[in-house]
Amino acid sequence: MMSPVPKAELAAVSFLTGKYRGTGSSSDPTGATLKTTGSSSAVIEFDRWLNIHSVFDMGPHSKLEGRMLLTYNSTKKQYEGTWFDNMSDTALAARGYIEGKHLVLFSDEFEMMPGQKTHFKIVYTKESTRSYKFSMKMKAGDQWLSMMAMDYRR
């Protein structure tokens, strides 16, 4: 038997649907801060999945393009998503919850390079009906280091 369609839970993240342009910053592997621009386009598919396509332009030599497929698992009472992009041959699995106006996701352990494993914290924050913020942090020891911070507007 199929689990019920998570209508209320998908409505809570529907602020991400539509087309957006973003500006912000990201960090390169050396820790240097890069001016970053981007776009985001999202739709709800099959009444169950939020499909977010994102492009990040981090300067003349680096463009990250990826897709997040996100749903709500009614049995586990949590959001679950998978991120795929052009810079990795491994998908990133994450799960999380709504906290106020924030969608907060924590990744499973992820191997960035051989022998270098970490976790990510991804937060989407609703600012208004026409804007949201995105942040991604990487776990380093007992701290979360900012990897990307973006402001999106329609």
Buried (B, 14 or more C-beta within 10 A) or exposed (E): EEEEBBEEBBEBBEBBBBEBEBEBBBBEEEEEEBEBBBBBBBEBEEEBBBBBBBBBBBEEEEEBBBBBBBBBEEEEEBBBBBBBBEEBEEBBBBBBBBEEEBBBBBBEEBEEEEEEEBBBBBBBBBEEEEBBBBBBBBBEEEEBEBBBBBBBEE
